[in-house]
Amino acid sequence: MLKTFRNKALADLWATGKTGKIDARLHGRIRRRLDQMHAASALEHMSLPGFDFHPLKGKPQRYSVHVNGPWCLTFEFEQGDCYRIDLEQYH
């Protein structure tokens, strides 16, 4: 289940299905990934074709799923829930 967001525009997209602060061409891909994150009860549920799911280095442990180009959703996963979800260009 999605619990917290670092990015307000991303939280708005999840809550309302729209935001003017994120490129509209990415909305569908982001929403599909957020839907999967919301449904996932284990990290293995995020390992789907096209998601390029992988752990990131550092503490606390964060994970990434690819959206498009350099854009990724990053998050922390604790007891079946996703926290501090962000949209980043981290490459």
DSSP file with accessible surface (Angstrom, degrees, kcal/mol):
  #  RESIDUE AA STRUCTURE BP1 BP2  ACC     N-H-->O    O-->H-N    N-H-->O    O-->H-N    TCO  KAPPA ALPHA  PHI   PSI    X-CA   Y-CA   Z-CA
    1    1 A M              0   0   90      0, 0.0    81,-2.8     0, 0.0     2,-0.5   0.000 360.0 360.0 360.0 143.0    0.0    0.0    0.0
    2    2 A L  B     +a   82   0A  16     79,-0.2    81,-0.2     1,-0.2     3,-0.1  -0.679 360.0 165.0 -79.4 126.4    1.2    3.5   -0.7
    3    3 A K        +     0   0  100     79,-3.0     2,-0.3    -2,-0.5    80,-0.2   0.827  54.5   8.9-109.8 -53.1    1.7    5.4    2.5
    4    4 A T        -     0   0   57     78,-0.9    81,-2.2     0, 0.0     2,-0.4  -0.967  54.5-152.8-137.8 153.2    3.8    8.6    2.0
    5    5 A F  B     -e   85   0B  51     -2,-0.3    81,-0.2    79,-0.3    79,-0.1  -0.950  11.8-162.6-122.0 144.0    5.2   10.7   -0.8
    6    6 A R  S    S+     0   0  135     79,-3.0     2,-0.6    -2,-0.4    80,-0.2   0.689  84.6  63.9 -87.4 -26.3    8.2   12.9   -1.0
    7    7 A N     >  -     0   0   41     78,-1.1     4,-2.1     1,-0.1     5,-0.2  -0.895  67.5-159.3-108.4 115.2    6.9   14.6   -4.1
    8    8 A K  H  > S+     0   0  151     -2,-0.6     4,-2.5     1,-0.2     5,-0.2   0.883  94.0  54.1 -62.8 -39.0    3.7   16.6   -3.8
    9    9 A A  H  > S+     0   0    8      2,-0.2     4,-2.3     1,-0.2    -1,-0.2   0.898 108.6  50.0 -63.0 -37.6    2.9   16.5   -7.6
   10   10 A L  H  > S+     0   0    0      2,-0.2     4,-2.3     1,-0.2    -2,-0.2   0.916 109.8  50.5 -66.9 -40.6    3.3   12.7   -7.4
   11   11 A A  H  X S+     0   0   28     -4,-2.1     4,-2.5     1,-0.2    -2,-0.2   0.907 110.4  50.3 -62.6 -40.3    0.9   12.5   -4.5
   12   12 A D  H  X>S+     0   0   53     -4,-2.5     4,-3.1     2,-0.2     6,-0.6   0.907 108.4  52.0 -63.5 -43.0   -1.6   14.7   -6.4
   13   13 A L  H  X5S+     0   0    0     -4,-2.3     4,-1.8     1,-0.2    -2,-0.2   0.920 112.7  45.7 -60.7 -41.8   -1.3   12.4   -9.5
   14   14 A W  H  <5S+     0   0   61     -4,-2.3    -2,-0.2     1,-0.2    -1,-0.2   0.929 118.8  41.3 -66.4 -43.2   -2.1    9.4   -7.3
   15   15 A A  H  <5S+     0   0   79     -4,-2.5    -2,-0.2    -5,-0.2    -1,-0.2   0.882 133.9  15.4 -75.1 -38.8   -5.0   11.1   -5.5
   16   16 A T  H  <5S-     0   0   88     -4,-3.1    -3,-0.2     2,-0.3    -2,-0.2   0.563  94.0-119.1-115.5 -14.8   -6.7   12.8   -8.4
   17   17 A G  S  <<S+     0   0   35     -4,-1.8     2,-0.3    -5,-0.6    -4,-0.2   0.508  85.9  69.0  85.2   4.7   -5.2   11.3  -11.6
   18   18 A K        +     0   0  148     -6,-0.6     2,-0.3    -9,-0.1    -2,-0.3  -0.995  44.9 164.0-152.6 156.3   -3.8   14.6  -12.8
   19   19 A T        -     0   0   23     -2,-0.3     3,-0.4     3,-0.2     8,-0.1  -0.890  28.7-146.5-166.2 143.6   -1.1   17.1  -12.1
   20   20 A G  S    S+     0   0   82     -2,-0.3     4,-0.1     1,-0.2   -11,-0.0   0.504  93.0  70.2 -89.5  -4.0    0.3   20.0  -14.1
   21   21 A K  S    S+     0   0  177    -12,-0.1     2,-0.4     2,-0.1    -1,-0.2   0.500  92.0  59.9 -95.2  -5.1    3.8   19.6  -12.5
   22   22 A I  S    S-     0   0   15     -3,-0.4    -3,-0.2   -13,-0.1     5,-0.1  -0.989 101.6 -94.9-122.9 135.1    4.7   16.3  -14.2
   23   23 A D    >>  -     0   0   70     -2,-0.4     3,-2.2     1,-0.2     4,-0.5  -0.200  30.8-136.2 -47.9 124.2    4.9   15.8  -17.9
   24   24 A A  G >4 S+     0   0   72      1,-0.3     3,-0.8     2,-0.2     4,-0.5   0.772 100.9  68.1 -59.3 -26.1    1.5   14.4  -19.0
   25   25 A R  G 34 S+     0   0  202      1,-0.2     4,-0.3     2,-0.1    -1,-0.3   0.722 101.5  48.3 -67.2 -18.6    3.2   11.9  -21.3
   26   26 A L  G <> S+     0   0   10     -3,-2.2     4,-2.7     1,-0.1     5,-0.3   0.601  85.7  90.5 -94.4 -12.9    4.5   10.2  -18.2
   27   27 A H  H <X S+     0   0   30     -3,-0.8     4,-2.9    -4,-0.5     5,-0.2   0.888  86.6  47.5 -54.8 -48.2    1.2   10.0  -16.3
   28   28 A G  H  > S+     0   0   34     -4,-0.5     4,-2.2     1,-0.2    -1,-0.2   0.924 114.5  45.6 -61.4 -46.2    0.1    6.6  -17.6
   29   29 A R  H  > S+     0   0   75     -4,-0.3     4,-1.7     2,-0.2    -1,-0.2   0.900 115.0  48.1 -65.4 -40.0    3.4    4.9  -16.9
   30   30 A I  H  X S+     0   0    0     -4,-2.7     4,-2.9     1,-0.2     5,-0.2   0.941 110.6  51.2 -65.2 -46.4    3.6    6.4  -13.5
   31   31 A R  H  X S+     0   0   71     -4,-2.9     4,-2.8    -5,-0.3    -2,-0.2   0.901 107.9  52.4 -60.1 -40.8    0.1    5.4  -12.6
   32   32 A R  H  X S+     0   0  136     -4,-2.2     4,-1.9     2,-0.2    -1,-0.2   0.920 112.7  45.3 -62.3 -39.8    0.7    1.8  -13.7
   33   33 A R  H  X S+     0   0    9     -4,-1.7     4,-2.6     2,-0.2    -2,-0.2   0.909 112.9  49.3 -71.3 -40.0    3.7    1.6  -11.4
   34   34 A L  H  X S+     0   0    0     -4,-2.9     4,-2.6     2,-0.2    -2,-0.2   0.908 109.2  53.5 -65.6 -38.8    2.0    3.3   -8.5
   35   35 A D  H  X S+     0   0   77     -4,-2.8     4,-1.7    -5,-0.2    -1,-0.2   0.916 111.1  46.2 -59.4 -43.9   -1.0    0.9   -8.9
   36   36 A Q  H  X S+     0   0   54     -4,-1.9     4,-1.8     2,-0.2    -2,-0.2   0.906 111.7  50.7 -66.8 -41.0    1.5   -2.1   -8.7
   37   37 A M  H  < S+     0   0    0     -4,-2.6    -2,-0.2     1,-0.2    -1,-0.2   0.903 109.5  51.8 -61.7 -40.0    3.2   -0.6   -5.7
   38   38 A H  H  < S+     0   0   76     -4,-2.6    -1,-0.2     1,-0.2    -2,-0.2   0.872 114.9  41.8 -63.9 -37.4   -0.1   -0.1   -4.0
   39   39 A A  H  < S+     0   0   75     -4,-1.7    -1,-0.2    -5,-0.2    -2,-0.2   0.709  91.2 105.7 -83.3 -21.4   -1.0   -3.8   -4.6
   40   40 A A     <  +     0   0    2     -4,-1.8     3,-0.1     1,-0.2    42,-0.1  -0.408  36.3 174.5 -69.1 129.2    2.4   -5.3   -3.8
   41   41 A S  S    S+     0   0   86      1,-0.2     2,-0.3    -2,-0.2    -1,-0.2   0.465  75.1  32.6-106.3  -6.9    2.6   -7.0   -0.4
   42   42 A A  S >  S-     0   0   24     38,-0.1     3,-1.6     1,-0.1     4,-0.2  -0.984  83.5-116.5-144.7 152.1    6.2   -8.2   -1.1
   43   43 A L  G >  S+     0   0   33     -2,-0.3     3,-2.3     1,-0.3     4,-0.3   0.838 110.5  68.6 -58.4 -32.1    9.1   -6.6   -3.0
   44   44 A E  G >  S+     0   0  145      1,-0.3     3,-1.3     2,-0.2    -1,-0.3   0.776  86.6  68.7 -60.3 -24.2    9.1   -9.5   -5.5
   45   45 A H  G <  S+     0   0   79     -3,-1.6    -1,-0.3     1,-0.2    -2,-0.2   0.637  92.7  59.6 -70.3 -12.3    5.7   -8.2   -6.8
   46   46 A M  G <  S+     0   0    0     -3,-2.3     2,-1.8    -4,-0.2    -1,-0.2   0.542  77.4  96.1 -90.8  -8.4    7.6   -5.2   -8.2
   47   47 A S    <   +     0   0   84     -3,-1.3    -1,-0.1    -4,-0.3    -3,-0.0  -0.533  55.0 142.6 -86.5  76.2    9.8   -7.3  -10.5
   48   48 A L    >>  -     0   0   67     -2,-1.8     3,-2.1     1,-0.1     4,-0.6  -0.823  60.8 -83.3-113.7 154.7    7.7   -7.0  -13.7
   49   49 A P  T 34 S+     0   0  128      0, 0.0    -1,-0.1     0, 0.0    -2,-0.0  -0.299 116.2  16.4 -56.3 133.5    8.9   -6.7  -17.3
   50   50 A G  T 34 S+     0   0   52      1,-0.0    -3,-0.0     3,-0.0    15,-0.0   0.263 103.6  90.9  88.2 -12.5    9.6   -3.0  -18.2
   51   51 A F  T <4 S-     0   0   18     -3,-2.1    15,-3.5    14,-0.1     3,-0.1   0.737  71.0-155.0 -85.0 -24.4    9.8   -1.9  -14.5
   52   52 A D     <  -     0   0  100     -4,-0.6     2,-0.2    13,-0.2    -5,-0.1   0.921  21.8-166.2  46.8  49.1   13.6   -2.5  -14.2
   53   53 A F        +     0   0   43     -5,-0.3    12,-0.2    -7,-0.2    -1,-0.2  -0.458  20.2 148.5 -67.2 132.0   13.1   -3.0  -10.4
   54   54 A H  E     -B   64   0A  46     10,-1.9    10,-2.5    -2,-0.2     2,-0.1  -0.980  45.7-103.5-160.8 155.5   16.3   -2.9   -8.4
   55   55 A P  E     -B   63   0A  80      0, 0.0     2,-0.3     0, 0.0     8,-0.3  -0.479  32.9-137.7 -77.4 152.4   17.6   -1.9   -5.0
   56   56 A L        -     0   0   34      6,-3.1     6,-0.5    -2,-0.1     2,-0.2  -0.739  22.5-105.1-103.8 158.6   19.6    1.3   -4.6
   57   57 A K  S    S+     0   0  218     -2,-0.3     2,-0.2     4,-0.1    -1,-0.0  -0.521  74.5  47.9 -79.4 152.4   22.8    1.7   -2.5
   58   58 A G  S    S-     0   0   49     -2,-0.2     4,-0.2     3,-0.0    -2,-0.1  -0.469  82.5 -39.3 114.3 174.4   22.7    3.6    0.8
   59   59 A K  S    S+     0   0  196     -2,-0.2     2,-0.2     2,-0.1    -2,-0.0  -0.977 111.7  38.7-123.4 138.2   20.8    3.8    4.0
   60   60 A P  S    S-     0   0   77      0, 0.0     2,-0.2     0, 0.0    -1,-0.0   0.647 104.4-109.6 -67.1 161.7   17.9    3.7    4.4
   61   61 A Q        -     0   0   78     -2,-0.2    16,-0.4    16,-0.1     2,-0.3  -0.419  44.5-177.7 -64.5 123.5   17.4    1.0    1.8
   62   62 A R        -     0   0   25     -6,-0.5    -6,-3.1    -2,-0.2     2,-0.3  -0.884  11.2-152.0-121.6 159.4   15.5    2.4   -1.2
   63   63 A Y  E     -BC  55  75A  39     12,-3.0    12,-2.0    -2,-0.3     2,-0.4  -0.844   5.8-148.7-128.8 162.6   14.3    0.8   -4.4
   64   64 A S  E     -BC  54  74A   0    -10,-2.5   -10,-1.9    -2,-0.3     2,-0.4  -0.981  10.0-170.1-136.9 143.8   13.7    2.0   -7.9
   65   65 A V  E     - C   0  73A   0      8,-2.2     8,-2.6    -2,-0.4   -13,-0.2  -0.997  32.6-117.3-128.5 137.3   11.4    1.2  -10.8
   66   66 A H  E     + C   0  72A  48    -15,-3.5     6,-0.2    -2,-0.4   -13,-0.1  -0.471  31.7 173.3 -73.8 139.4   12.0    2.7  -14.2
   67   67 A V  E     -     0   0A   0      4,-2.8     2,-0.3    -2,-0.2     5,-0.2   0.755  61.1 -42.1-106.2 -64.5    9.4    5.1  -15.7
   68   68 A N  E >  S- C   0  71A  78      3,-1.2     3,-2.6     1,-0.0    -1,-0.2  -0.894  99.2 -23.5-170.3 138.4   10.9    6.5  -18.9
   69   69 A G  T 3  S-     0   0   47      1,-0.3    -2,-0.1    -2,-0.3    -1,-0.0  -0.333 131.2 -17.1  54.5-129.5   14.2    7.9  -20.0
   70   70 A P  T 3  S+     0   0   57      0, 0.0    20,-0.6     0, 0.0    21,-0.4   0.485 112.3 110.9 -84.6  -0.7   16.1    9.0  -16.9
   71   71 A W  E <   +CD  68  89A  83     -3,-2.6    -4,-2.8    18,-0.2    -3,-1.2  -0.593  39.3 166.0 -84.6 133.3   12.9    9.1  -14.8
   72   72 A C  E     -CD  66  88A   1     16,-2.6    16,-3.0    -2,-0.3     2,-0.5  -0.969  35.0-127.1-138.6 152.4   12.4    6.6  -12.0
   73   73 A L  E     -CD  65  87A   0     -8,-2.6    -8,-2.2    -2,-0.3     2,-0.3  -0.896  30.5-167.3 -95.4 128.8   10.1    6.1   -9.0
   74   74 A T  E     +CD  64  86A   0     12,-2.5    12,-2.6    -2,-0.5     2,-0.3  -0.897  14.9 155.5-116.6 150.7   12.1    5.5   -5.8
   75   75 A F  E     -C   63   0A   0    -12,-2.0   -12,-3.0    -2,-0.3     2,-0.3  -0.987  38.3-117.4-163.7 164.1   10.7    4.3   -2.6
   76   76 A E  E     - D   0  83A   8      7,-2.5     7,-2.8    -2,-0.3     2,-0.5  -0.867  26.6-149.0-107.9 148.0   11.3    2.6    0.7
   77   77 A F  E     + D   0  82A  36    -16,-0.4     2,-0.4    -2,-0.3     5,-0.2  -0.979  20.5 169.1-125.7 121.0    9.5   -0.7    1.5
   78   78 A E  E >   - D   0  81A  85      3,-2.6     3,-1.8    -2,-0.5    -2,-0.0  -0.978  67.6 -24.3-136.3 121.2    8.5   -1.6    5.1
   79   79 A Q  T 3  S-     0   0  196     -2,-0.4     3,-0.1     1,-0.3    -1,-0.1   0.857 127.5 -43.8  49.2  46.1    6.2   -4.5    6.1
   80   80 A G  T 3  S+     0   0   15      1,-0.2     2,-0.3     0, 0.0    -1,-0.3   0.523 118.6 103.6  83.5   5.9    4.3   -4.6    2.8
   81   81 A D  E <   - D   0  78A  35     -3,-1.8    -3,-2.6   -40,-0.1     2,-0.5  -0.912  63.8-131.9-123.4 150.4    3.9   -0.8    2.5
   82   82 A C  E     -aD   2  77A   0    -81,-2.8   -79,-3.0    -2,-0.3   -78,-0.9  -0.863  28.3-176.8-102.7 130.4    5.7    1.8    0.3
   83   83 A Y  E     + D   0  76A  53     -7,-2.8    -7,-2.5    -2,-0.5   -78,-0.1  -0.868  55.8  15.1-124.5 156.7    7.0    5.0    2.0
   84   84 A R  E    S-     0   0A  77     -2,-0.3   -79,-0.3    -9,-0.2     2,-0.2   0.893  75.3-170.3  49.2  53.1    8.7    8.2    0.8
   85   85 A I  E     +e    5   0A   0    -81,-2.2   -79,-3.0    -3,-0.2   -78,-1.1  -0.533   8.7 176.2 -77.2 134.0    7.8    7.7   -2.9
   86   86 A D  E     - D   0  74A  29    -12,-2.6   -12,-2.5    -2,-0.2     2,-0.6  -0.957  33.4-132.5-139.1 155.8    9.6   10.1   -5.2
   87   87 A L  E     + D   0  73A  15     -2,-0.3     2,-0.3   -14,-0.2   -14,-0.2  -0.960  44.1 169.6-107.3 117.4   10.0   10.8   -8.9
   88   88 A E  E     - D   0  72A  54    -16,-3.0   -16,-2.6    -2,-0.6     2,-0.7  -0.936  46.0-145.3-133.9 154.6   13.7   11.3   -9.6
   89   89 A Q  E     + D   0  71A 112     -2,-0.3   -18,-0.2   -18,-0.2    -2,-0.0  -0.873  40.7 155.9-107.7  88.7   16.2   11.6  -12.4
   90   90 A Y              0   0   66     -2,-0.7    -1,-0.1   -20,-0.6   -19,-0.1   0.455 360.0 360.0-102.5   3.4   19.0    9.8  -10.5
   91   91 A H              0   0  162    -21,-0.4    -2,-0.0    -3,-0.1     0, 0.0  -0.633 360.0 360.0 -92.9 360.0   21.2    8.6  -13.4
